[in-house]
Amino acid sequence: DQQVKQNSPSLSVQEGRISILNCDYTNSMFDYFLWYKKYPAEGPTFLISISSIKDKNEDGRFTVFLNKSAKHLSLHIVPSQPGDSAVYFCAASGDNTGKLIFGQGTTLQVKP
Amino acid sequence: DTEVTQTPKHLVMGMTNKKSLKCEQHMGHRAMYWYKQKAKKPPELMFVYSYEKLSINESVPSRFSPECPNSSLLNLHLHALQPEDSALYLCASSHYPPNVNTGELFFGEGSRLTVL
């Protein structure tokens, strides 16, 4: 039973356009949501997070939106750059143990 | 230095072998983690060490034996593994208590294990 789901395994966008990556969750006890980015042969690196008490968090080209009633979050990248091509993992945390529950990941390809 | 270093990067072992994965960090973190990621699946937590003591074991089979000899090192000892244990093993570290919500969980590149 997967508590965090990313239903799109891949996404391809043109450079300069918006990339929208989606994530759904089932556990209403999650209080933080995070996005990690992973290049091949590297470990995941933190990108941006959002608390469950907020509906939007912005950091440069990256914005995460949270819809608690729909148990849905999305990551917007504007404008998309070829260097953004990577696997993006959505993750959730609901306690202070450091445990993260990850989604399956979405592979983003940004074409020049 | 914000690196978590894992060795070896690749490991092939037979089901009767005994091998170890190693992880090292020098960020002064007192929490260290092992995650396992199978192909096309999300990373899943295996173990958490806090202050060199095992604080979380996610019902991992005993053929995986973690060890935290000091605050900078984390090992994963492997014995009598099965082919289905083939996966990418990711080490991570953070301060304790962990503030993972602001991204203070740093991952290594992973050790890719193949069990024949």
Interface residues (C-beta under 8 A of the other chain):
Chain A: Q2 V4 P9 D31 Y32 L34 Y36 A41 E42 G43 P44 T45 F46 L47 I48 S49 S51 F89 S93 N96 T97 G98 K99 L100 I101 F102 G103 Q104 G105
Chain B: V4 A31 Y33 K40 K41 P42 P43 E44 L45 V48 S55 I56 L90 A92 S94 Y96 P97 P98 V100 N101 T102 G103 E104 L105 F106 F107 G108 E109 G110
